Amino acid sequence: MALIASLITLLLLLLIIIAFVAFSKVRISLGKTRLVVGFYMALLFVSVPVFYAIAKPSTPEPFEVIEIGPGQYSYHDSQINAFYDAFYEGRLDNYEGAEIIARWSFDYQEERLKITAPDYERYSTRIVLERKDVRDGKLEVLSYAPKSSNRLTLANPPDIRLKDNQLEILQPERIHLETIWFYHDFTMAQFTGTGFSMKRTDYFFGDTVLYLRIPEDLLIDTDESTEHDIHFLNE
């Protein structure tokens, strides 16, 4: 909403500039000039409380900062840590800080299944395996990501393919994220000349995990690409 308020202010400013350009060849009296300036000052006066009134209040995401050496620090995100705790304990179904971003279901009647990740040198994801109490011949795969406080899904699920007796986990597309932040709102920055914006571009995969539900009698094989990423529940 704060972004909408900024855009409205900029749009009104643009309209005023267009009006000045359109009537630049017309002689404007001092009284009309004062009227335009007065209108703009009134707009600035009103826009500041409106800007902060419609901004949605929020709390900063908690980060724990630990000094690991002279001038060296380690940052721990408690929300991410809680997400992985729920993941390894098999509680993601009921955990409020996680969301399902993709799901797959495959019919599979073989006795063994090999789980592999051909792109593991560039991409890997953690996997939890849960055995069902039935032999239903179905593989269920869920891709989870932690919920962001700003309601953005900052993760892409991998591509999952069943090929013969292999379940392949393939690298997803990288997320292209451009962030812009303001030190001050535009109503102040236009006069101070500072605090307009900073821009940053990132490319990343995001935090994702896979949750596999398999028939109770299915035997699982791994290779070097997945042997250290799979965690078996209740085994």
SETI-58957 format. One record per residue: residue in three letters; x, y, z of N, C-alpha, C in turn. Coordinates in steps of 0.05 Angstrom, whole numbers, padded with zeros to 5 digits, always signed. Example, Ala and Ser with C-alpha at 12.3 -4.5 7.8 and 13.67 -1.06 7.14 Angstrom:
ALA+00264-00114+00156+00246-00090+00156+00264-00066+00156SER+00257-00045+00142+00273-00021+00143+00258+00001+00157
// end
This chain:
MET+00016-00024+00000+00000+00000+00000+00017+00025+00000ALA+00040+00025+00014+00058+00048+00014+00068+00054-00014LEU+00073+00033-00029+00081+00036-00057+00060+00050-00073ILE+00034+00042-00069+00012+00055-00083+00011+00084-00077ALA+00015+00091-00051+00014+00119-00043+00036+00135-00057SER+00060+00123-00059+00082+00137-00072+00076+00141-00102LEU+00064+00120-00114+00057+00122-00143+00036+00144-00147ILE+00017+00146-00129-00004+00166-00132+00008+00194-00131THR+00026+00198-00111+00040+00224-00108+00056+00230-00133LEU+00071+00211-00143+00087+00216-00167+00069+00222-00191LEU+00046+00208-00193+00028+00213-00215+00016+00241-00215LEU+00009+00250-00191-00001+00277-00189+00020+00298-00195LEU+00045+00292-00187+00067+00310-00193+00071+00311-00223LEU+00069+00288-00236+00073+00286-00265+00051+00302-00279LEU+00027+00301-00270+00005+00316-00282+00009+00346-00279ILE+00020+00354-00257+00027+00383-00253+00048+00392-00273ILE+00069+00375-00276+00090+00381-00295+00080+00383-00323ILE+00062+00364-00331+00051+00364-00358+00034+00390-00362ALA+00020+00398-00341+00004+00422-00343+00022+00447-00347PHE+00044+00448-00333+00063+00470-00337+00074+00470-00365VAL+00081+00447-00376+00092+00445-00403+00071+00453-00423ALA+00046+00443-00419+00025+00449-00438+00018+00479-00440PHE+00020+00492-00417+00013+00521-00417+00038+00539-00415SER+00061+00528-00422+00086+00544-00420+00085+00568-00439LYS+00071+00566-00461+00070+00588-00480+00048+00608-00474VAL+00033+00601-00453+00011+00619-00445+00020+00636-00421ARG+00016+00661-00422+00024+00678-00400+00006+00673-00376ILE+00018+00665-00354+00002+00659-00330+00006+00681-00310SER-00016+00690-00299-00015+00711-00279-00003+00702-00253LEU+00007+00721-00238+00019+00715-00212-00001+00701-00194GLY-00026+00709-00196-00047+00696-00179-00050+00667-00185LYS-00050+00660-00211-00053+00632-00219-00028+00616-00211THR-00005+00628-00213+00020+00614-00204+00018+00608-00175ARG+00009+00627-00159+00007+00622-00130-00014+00600-00125LEU-00035+00599-00141-00055+00578-00138-00043+00550-00143VAL-00027+00548-00164-00015+00522-00170+00005+00514-00148VAL+00022+00533-00140+00041+00527-00119+00027+00520-00093GLY+00006+00534-00087-00009+00529-00062-00022+00501-00064PHE-00032+00494-00087-00044+00467-00091-00024+00445-00086TYR+00000+00449-00097+00021+00429-00094+00030+00427-00065MET+00033+00449-00051+00041+00448-00023+00019+00435-00006ALA-00006+00440-00013-00028+00426+00002-00027+00396-00003LEU-00020+00389-00028-00018+00361-00035+00004+00347-00019LEU+00027+00360-00016+00048+00349+00000+00040+00347+00029PHE+00026+00367+00039+00018+00367+00067-00001+00344+00073VAL-00019+00338+00054-00038+00317+00058-00026+00289+00053SER-00007+00288+00034+00004+00262+00026+00020+00248+00048VAL+00033+00264+00065+00049+00252+00086+00033+00236+00106PRO+00012+00247+00118-00004+00230+00136-00019+00208+00122VAL-00027+00212+00097-00040+00191+00082-00021+00168+00077PHE+00004+00175+00070+00025+00156+00064+00029+00137+00088TYR+00031+00148+00112+00036+00132+00135+00010+00119+00146ALA-00013+00130+00139-00038+00119+00149-00044+00093+00135ILE-00038+00091+00109-00045+00067+00094-00023+00046+00094ALA+00000+00053+00104+00022+00034+00105+00015+00012+00125LYS+00019-00013+00117+00012-00035+00134+00034-00039+00155PRO+00026-00039+00181+00047-00043+00202+00057-00072+00201SER+00082-00075+00207+00094-00101+00208+00117-00101+00228THR+00127-00125+00233+00149-00127+00251+00173-00138+00236PRO+00197-00130+00243+00221-00140+00229+00225-00169+00233GLU+00236-00183+00213+00241-00211+00216+00264-00215+00235PRO+00261-00234+00254+00282-00237+00274+00307-00250+00264PHE+00330-00238+00269+00355-00249+00262+00373-00249+00287GLU+00385-00271+00292+00404-00272+00314+00432-00269+00303VAL+00447-00250+00314+00474-00244+00305+00494-00254+00325ILE+00511-00272+00316+00531-00284+00334+00559-00277+00324GLU+00576-00266+00341+00603-00260+00334+00620-00285+00335ILE+00632-00292+00312+00648-00317+00311+00678-00311+00309GLY+00685-00286+00309+00713-00278+00308+00715-00248+00306PRO+00739-00237+00307+00742-00208+00305+00731-00197+00279GLY+00710-00182+00281+00697-00170+00257+00682-00190+00240GLN+00678-00214+00250+00663-00235+00235+00638-00243+00250TYR+00616-00244+00235+00590-00249+00248+00575-00270+00232SER+00559-00285+00247+00541-00305+00235+00513-00297+00240TYR+00496-00299+00220+00468-00291+00222+00450-00315+00221HIS+00432-00317+00241+00414-00339+00243+00385-00329+00242ASP+00370-00339+00223+00342-00332+00220+00325-00352+00236SER+00313-00343+00257+00297-00362+00274+00274-00374+00259GLN+00262-00359+00240+00239-00370+00225+00248-00393+00207ILE+00271-00390+00194+00282-00411+00177+00289-00435+00194ASN+00301-00430+00217+00309-00452+00235+00284-00468+00244ALA+00263-00453+00251+00238-00467+00260+00226-00482+00237PHE+00228-00472+00212+00218-00486+00189+00232-00513+00185TYR+00258-00513+00187+00273-00538+00184+00269-00557+00207ASP+00265-00547+00231+00258-00564+00254+00232-00579+00248ALA+00212-00564+00239+00186-00577+00232+00189-00597+00209PHE+00207-00591+00190+00211-00608+00168+00223-00635+00177TYR+00244-00634+00192+00257-00659+00200+00240-00675+00220GLU+00221-00662+00234+00204-00676+00252+00178-00685+00240GLY+00175-00679+00214+00150-00687+00199+00126-00672+00207ARG+00129-00646+00214+00106-00630+00223+00098-00608+00203LEU+00108-00609+00179+00103-00588+00160+00073-00585+00153ASP+00059-00608+00154+00030-00607+00148+00015-00588+00166ASN+00024-00586+00191+00009-00570+00211+00025-00545+00219TYR+00047-00540+00205+00064-00517+00213+00055-00492+00198GLU+00049-00471+00212+00039-00446+00200+00060-00432+00183GLY+00085-00437+00189+00106-00422+00175+00115-00435+00149ALA+00099-00455+00139+00107-00468+00114+00083-00468+00095GLU+00089-00468+00069+00068-00470+00049+00076-00489+00027ILE+00057-00503+00015+00062-00521-00007+00063-00505-00033ILE+00085-00506-00047+00087-00491-00072+00085-00509-00097ALA+00085-00535-00093+00081-00553-00116+00076-00581-00105ARG+00062-00597-00120+00057-00625-00112+00055-00643-00137TRP+00063-00668-00133+00063-00688-00155+00052-00714-00143SER+00041-00730-00161+00031-00757-00154+00037-00776-00177PHE+00050-00799-00171+00057-00818-00191+00047-00846-00184ASP+00037-00861-00203+00032-00889-00199+00057-00905-00203TYR+00064-00922-00183+00089-00936-00184+00085-00964-00171GLN+00090-00985-00187+00085-01012-00178+00110-01028-00174GLU+00133-01016-00178+00158-01031-00176+00166-01035-00146GLU+00186-01053-00142+00194-01059-00115+00215-01039-00105ARG+00231-01027-00123+00252-01009-00115+00249-00983-00130LEU+00259-00962-00117+00259-00935-00129+00285-00922-00123LYS+00298-00911-00144+00323-00896-00140+00317-00866-00141ILE+00326-00852-00121+00322-00823-00120+00349-00810-00128THR+00348-00794-00148+00373-00782-00158+00368-00752-00166ALA+00390-00737-00166+00389-00708-00173+00411-00703-00193PRO+00406-00704-00219+00427-00700-00239+00441-00674-00237ASP+00428-00653-00227+00440-00626-00226+00452-00620-00198TYR+00459-00641-00183+00466-00637-00155+00491-00619-00151GLU+00508-00617-00171+00532-00600-00168+00524-00571-00168ARG+00501-00564-00180+00492-00536-00180+00468-00531-00162TYR+00454-00553-00156+00429-00549-00140+00424-00575-00124SER+00415-00571-00099+00407-00594-00083+00385-00584-00064THR+00369-00603-00055+00348-00596-00036+00345-00619-00016ARG+00337-00613+00007+00334-00633+00028+00308-00648+00025ILE+00308-00674+00032+00285-00692+00027+00279-00707+00052VAL+00253-00708+00059+00243-00725+00080+00226-00747+00068LEU+00231-00771+00076+00216-00794+00066+00199-00806+00088GLU+00173-00809+00082+00154-00821+00101+00141-00845+00089ARG+00141-00867+00103+00128-00891+00093+00099-00891+00102LYS+00081-00896+00083+00053-00897+00089+00046-00925+00101ASP+00023-00927+00112+00015-00953+00124+00001-00971+00104VAL+00001-00964+00079-00013-00980+00059+00005-00984+00035ARG-00001-01004+00019+00013-01010-00006-00005-01001-00029ASP-00007-00975-00032-00026-00964-00052-00013-00959-00079GLY+00013-00965-00082+00026-00961-00108+00027-00932-00118LYS+00028-00913-00099+00029-00885-00106+00052-00871-00092LEU+00066-00854-00108+00086-00836-00097+00074-00808-00095GLU+00076-00796-00072+00066-00769-00068+00090-00751-00061VAL+00093-00730-00076+00116-00712-00072+00105-00684-00067LEU+00113-00671-00045+00105-00644-00039+00130-00626-00037SER+00129-00603-00048+00151-00584-00046+00142-00561-00027TYR+00156-00558-00005+00149-00537+00015+00170-00514+00013ALA+00160-00491+00021+00178-00467+00024+00169-00452+00049PRO+00187-00439+00063+00179-00423+00086+00162-00399+00077LYS+00142-00393+00093+00126-00369+00087+00142-00344+00094SER+00139-00324+00076+00153-00299+00081+00134-00280+00095SER+00144-00263+00112+00127-00244+00127+00115-00223+00108ASN+00127-00219+00085+00116-00199+00066+00098-00213+00045ARG+00091-00239+00050+00073-00254+00033+00084-00259+00005LEU+00110-00257+00001+00122-00264-00024+00133-00292-00023THR+00129-00308-00044+00140-00335-00045+00167-00333-00059LEU+00188-00333-00043+00215-00330-00053+00228-00356-00058ALA+00215-00374-00073+00226-00400-00079+00213-00412-00103ASN+00228-00426-00119+00217-00441-00141+00220-00471-00136PRO+00199-00487-00140+00202-00516-00135+00219-00529-00157PRO+00232-00551-00150+00247-00565-00171+00228-00579-00190ASP+00238-00589-00212+00222-00605-00230+00226-00634-00223ILE+00204-00648-00218+00205-00676-00210+00195-00694-00233ARG+00211-00714-00240+00204-00732-00261+00208-00761-00253LEU+00189-00778-00261+00192-00806-00256+00199-00819-00283LYS+00223-00830-00284+00234-00842-00308+00242-00871-00302ASP+00227-00890-00313+00232-00919-00307+00231-00923-00276ASN+00253-00932-00265+00253-00936-00236+00268-00914-00221GLN+00270-00891-00233+00284-00868-00221+00266-00844-00217LEU+00268-00832-00193+00254-00807-00188+00276-00785-00190GLU+00274-00768-00210+00294-00748-00215+00286-00721-00204ILE+00304-00708-00190+00300-00681-00179+00317-00662-00196LEU+00304-00645-00211+00319-00627-00230+00318-00598-00220GLN+00339-00585-00227+00343-00557-00219+00321-00539-00230PRO+00309-00522-00212+00289-00503-00222+00301-00478-00234GLU+00285-00461-00244+00294-00435-00254+00302-00418-00230ARG+00323-00402-00233+00330-00384-00212+00310-00361-00210ILE+00306-00352-00186+00288-00329-00182+00304-00303-00187HIS+00292-00286-00203+00303-00259-00208+00288-00239-00191LEU+00302-00229-00171+00289-00210-00152+00303-00183-00153GLU+00288-00163-00158+00298-00135-00157+00284-00121-00134THR+00300-00111-00116+00289-00097-00092+00297-00068-00093ILE+00278-00050-00086+00284-00022-00084+00273-00012-00057TRP+00290+00002-00043+00281+00012-00017+00288+00042-00015PHE+00271+00056+00001+00274+00084+00005+00283+00090+00034TYR+00302+00108+00036+00310+00117+00063+00290+00137+00074HIS+00278+00153+00056+00257+00172+00064+00235+00171+00042ASP+00211+00179+00049+00190+00179+00029+00196+00203+00010PHE+00183+00202-00013+00189+00221-00035+00183+00250-00026THR+00162+00253-00010+00155+00281-00002+00177+00295+00012MET+00194+00281+00027+00217+00293+00040+00242+00292+00022ALA+00246+00270+00008+00271+00267-00008+00273+00287-00030GLN+00251+00297-00041+00253+00316-00063+00264+00342-00054PHE+00262+00348-00028+00273+00373-00018+00301+00370-00006THR+00306+00347+00007+00332+00343+00019+00353+00334-00001GLY+00344+00321-00023+00362+00312-00043+00376+00286-00036THR+00368+00274-00014+00380+00248-00006+00358+00228+00001GLY+00366+00203+00002+00347+00183+00011+00327+00174-00010PHE+00334+00177-00036+00314+00169-00056+00310+00139-00056SER+00329+00124-00066+00326+00095-00067+00352+00081-00071MET+00352+00056-00064+00374+00038-00070+00363+00014-00084LYS+00377+00003-00104+00367-00019-00120+00387-00042-00118ARG+00376-00066-00115+00392-00090-00114+00379-00112-00130THR+00396-00127-00145+00386-00149-00161+00399-00175-00152ASP+00383-00195-00147+00392-00221-00138+00381-00244-00155TYR+00397-00265-00158+00388-00289-00171+00393-00312-00151PHE+00372-00328-00145+00375-00349-00126+00353-00370-00130PHE+00356-00393-00116+00336-00414-00118+00315-00411-00096GLY+00323-00402-00073+00305-00401-00050+00306-00426-00033ASP+00295-00425-00009+00295-00448+00009+00271-00465+00002THR+00276-00490-00006+00255-00509-00011+00263-00536+00000VAL+00243-00552+00007+00248-00579+00016+00227-00597+00003LEU+00233-00623+00001+00215-00642-00011+00205-00662+00010TYR+00180-00668+00009+00168-00687+00027+00156-00710+00010LEU+00167-00734+00013+00159-00757-00003+00144-00777+00015ARG+00120-00784+00005+00105-00806+00018+00105-00830-00001ILE+00115-00852+00009+00118-00876-00007+00103-00900+00005PRO+00097-00920-00012+00084-00945-00001+00103-00958+00020GLU+00091-00972+00039+00106-00982+00062+00127-01002+00054ASP+00124-01017+00032+00142-01038+00025+00162-01030+00003LEU+00162-01004-00005+00180-00995-00026+00209-00992-00016LEU+00228-01004-00031+00256-01002-00024+00268-00978-00038ILE+00284-00962-00024+00295-00937-00034+00325-00940-00038ASP+00334-00932-00062+00362-00930-00068+00370-00901-00073THR+00395-00895-00066+00405-00868-00071+00432-00869-00086ASP+00442-00846-00093+00469-00845-00104+00483-00821-00091GLU+00507-00814-00102+00522-00792-00089+00508-00766-00090SER+00488-00763-00107+00474-00737-00109+00453-00733-00088THR+00444-00755-00075+00422-00753-00056+00427-00767-00030GLU+00448-00783-00028+00452-00799-00004+00454-00783+00022HIS+00464-00758+00020+00467-00741+00044+00444-00722+00048ASP+00424-00722+00030+00402-00703+00031+00376-00716+00040ILE+00375-00742+00043+00350-00756+00049+00349-00763+00079HIS+00327-00757+00091+00322-00762+00119+00297-00780+00121PHE+00299-00803+00133+00277-00822+00136+00263-00817+00163LEU+00237-00813+00161+00221-00810+00186+00216-00837+00198ASN+00218-00838+00225+00211-00862+00240+00227-00886+00232GLU+00252-00883+00223+00269-00906+00216+00296-00903+00229
// end
